């Protein structure tokens, strides 16, 4: 099972709404979160290596989330499930919904992107594993499934370097940048995707409460870059870093 | 290799910077294309997506992504080094761009002409000559698909749709371009036994010397259109040779050579269609080719429009960004209007061709004539908006201008388009 999120396209110019309640998304190009693309690619590779029979793509969101699912189908996912809601869904709600879907679908592996490029939360995969009581291996840069043994070897990119875990399946794995390079959807696959199943459900049907637990107080643009200052000596630099920028 | 890196790093690493809303604008060499690429994506949302189907939106997305990641970062280098990006063309074919409107049974994508127009517009945004070559390659593949025997189809199409073999279209000769009917190359029946002997020369052949398969129009019969037949000739056939690559103003990422036939012997099964059908085949192929060339002009003009808008926003003069001056704004508005008008004409003509409408030929001629001329003018305007920088090769505008200039000449000059428009007007609506 692979979860995908529809986000602002990474090349889109970001504008904050004047009332500071969020980012202005009207008419902005949206696409699949890049880390989710990597997760879909990995899921398909697992299937191609015969580690699994079927890749199911899941997405939560309004009507347009189905577009993202169609992209996943065009990349090679076998079928898709759209959890349709117009409400704001925060990572905990997403994790609860995905847990409900996972209990229905009973996958060997749930793949997600490590974080979405809109909120950069980096929470959903971890919370999902917690809710299901499954092992988790996040920031994966390499995944080797041993379906027969019921385990997976995951290399994680952590601050100190690379860490390798062996997890028993079923498990939750989140993808990092260097896990793979996603394939393009080919034109024939885009057309074949039309014939694949895209089912829909809702939070109500899954029995999940998605009420937000966090309230966004304000969204602002980063401060505009101020001009730099030339310093005359190392001593002056240290003085400014300590007393003005207060970083040391 | 490079492309993989560009896709992995250029795409991904740039994501956080873009999401934070911090951007640096610098138009230099290949990064110019990449930076303008980021601007482009916001812009494309605004174009007439309302009339595209869900599938067409996805086709466009794939083509646009491919253009942004595999074409745009390298286009300047290919132009400077006169490098024909065969590997990239093969990668494009892996996505289905090698046989867009060839049947799926032969590895094609089975798309419509309208789908293809949308694809070429997106691809040429990244690199005009590469997109244009794909158009020519597709044109030959579609001729084999439509007019070929079962044997010819199964012999040539799988390799063409995968771009394992590249194809070129040979109609023009040193002595006949617009007056195509006057072609002199002969295909004489071999005495006893079957087959033909081809003698003559073709000029200005895109892909010449590199392509594996050449669709050649030669005279098998009397003077006039009914005496012309079409043949498929493979590179390596004895007697087939190529001139040196021409030094051109643009389209440098594509080799253009003369193709010389000196007693080239081919079998009966090399002839496509019946004897005497060649001219009809050639003209029918060009209808679609004209739509694609128009689409390529639009993609190139859109890139220049996007670049000019980005540039004028950041360039300061007399205390304001240049984009604040009404003269600039009016120019940009006219450029955008022109590109949109071209787009609608080309797409409508493509739809007419798909529907086999009686107006298809006149529409294709009008769309080609209009889009190629107007979009070239758009690149010229964009160059002016960039001022001195527009004239430098370090900035991409001049390359697009050089590339688009030839679109008014090939696939039928715009003068020939006017002849066709007049003829069709009289045919459709006699006065």
Boltz contact constraints between the chains, C-beta under 6 A:
constraints:
  - contact:
      token1: [A, 9]
      token2: [B, 41]
      max_distance: 6.0
  - contact:
      token1: [A, 10]
      token2: [B, 15]
      max_distance: 6.0
  - contact:
      token1: [A, 10]
      token2: [B, 18]
      max_distance: 6.0
  - contact:
      token1: [A, 11]
      token2: [B, 18]
      max_distance: 6.0
  - contact:
      token1: [A, 11]
      token2: [B, 38]
      max_distance: 6.0
  - contact:
      token1: [A, 11]
      token2: [B, 41]
      max_distance: 6.0
  - contact:
      token1: [A, 12]
      token2: [B, 42]
      max_distance: 6.0
  - contact:
      token1: [A, 13]
      token2: [B, 42]
      max_distance: 6.0
  - contact:
      token1: [A, 14]
      token2: [B, 21]
      max_distance: 6.0
  - contact:
      token1: [A, 27]
      token2: [B, 45]
      max_distance: 6.0
  - contact:
      token1: [A, 29]
      token2: [B, 41]
      max_distance: 6.0
  - contact:
      token1: [A, 29]
      token2: [B, 45]
      max_distance: 6.0
  - contact:
      token1: [A, 34]
      token2: [B, 12]
      max_distance: 6.0
  - contact:
      token1: [A, 34]
      token2: [B, 15]
      max_distance: 6.0
  - contact:
      token1: [A, 117]
      token2: [B, 15]
      max_distance: 6.0
  - contact:
      token1: [A, 117]
      token2: [B, 19]
      max_distance: 6.0
  - contact:
      token1: [A, 177]
      token2: [B, 12]
      max_distance: 6.0
  - contact:
      token1: [A, 181]
      token2: [B, 4]
      max_distance: 6.0
  - contact:
      token1: [A, 181]
      token2: [B, 8]
      max_distance: 6.0
  - contact:
      token1: [A, 184]
      token2: [B, 62]
      max_distance: 6.0
  - contact:
      token1: [A, 184]
      token2: [B, 95]
      max_distance: 6.0
  - contact:
      token1: [A, 185]
      token2: [B, 62]
      max_distance: 6.0
  - contact:
      token1: [A, 186]
      token2: [B, 95]
      max_distance: 6.0
  - contact:
      token1: [A, 186]
      token2: [B, 96]
      max_distance: 6.0
  - contact:
      token1: [A, 187]
      token2: [B, 59]
      max_distance: 6.0
  - contact:
      token1: [A, 187]
      token2: [B, 96]
      max_distance: 6.0
  - contact:
      token1: [A, 187]
      token2: [B, 109]
      max_distance: 6.0
  - contact:
      token1: [A, 188]
      token2: [B, 96]
      max_distance: 6.0
  - contact:
      token1: [A, 188]
      token2: [B, 109]
      max_distance: 6.0
  - contact:
      token1: [A, 190]
      token2: [B, 58]
      max_distance: 6.0
  - contact:
      token1: [A, 221]
      token2: [B, 21]
      max_distance: 6.0
  - contact:
      token1: [A, 222]
      token2: [B, 20]
      max_distance: 6.0
